[in-house]
């Protein structure tokens, strides 16, 4: 099977079987565990929340397309609908048309592109800033430690605080924001922390064990987050215009979002999320086609960023 067929197969395995680790998935797909890690990264970048907790699991089925047709399955169903004589009857003509629309709407982007362009489909390379070659060596060690409720000692490089040695109680691995993250209770900070795996410089198991807090799960830990970071819940309202509105309407960006058309090609986007840092970066990517209505704190932040950028690119200031 090709890469996209394999990723769909992995999703179906995760929905129907429990406690499958990378080795078990690799055996089912007849590939190496390294290929499985790459596939999981690609699925994460498609906003499908996968995490590790005594096996790989899906945090929510809401992010999955309703239909996982392969290219051949799509062609067979399309041909059957187009050739059925029932499409010429008054009773079923409209039904066949509606089924065709639903079929097209349920296609993955890879199948859609293949049906539109070439018989074999374009070869698409999934890009990622995540250094999986550096991090995946720690995944197996972390999985084993989680299964035994065993502490890990790590040397971690934080962007804000630099390099530090920590003893952690590993809970689960999550694939969010295009990277692997290890969620653990940090005994050094005496709080739960989210560690990006490719920023772990060293990892080793210890002889210490821990009692797991069963109330902490991937679903509860990241509930309300835009991507990875947490913070106080805050309501955010944004109005998008022109091409930005089309982008917002074309895909789902968060499980709790609300999108409302408000005329003149504009949409109002409403969400309650934890903190504003991550969603602020997303908003900036739309430039002047995104206007924050509330909260005032986010409006001030963006105004300050705009002022700073104006000063940076002011020709007279050179």
Buried (B, 14 or more C-beta within 10 A) or exposed (E): EEBBBBBBBBBEBBEEEEEBBBEBBBEBBEBEBBBBBBBBBBBBBBBBBBBBBEBBBBBEEEBBBEBBBBBEEBBEBBEEBEEEEEBEEEEBEEEBEEBBEEBEEBBBEBBBBBBEEEEEBEEEEBEBEBBBEEBBEBBBBBBBBBEEBBBBBBBBBEEEEEEEEBBBBBBBBBBBBBBBBBBBBBBEEEEBBBBBBBBBEEBEBEEEEBEBEEEBBBEEBBBBBBBBBBBEEBEBBBBBBEEBBEBBEEEEBBBEBEBEEEEEBBBBBBBEBBBBEBBBEBBBEBEEBBBBBEBEEBEEBBEEEEEEEEEEEEEEEE
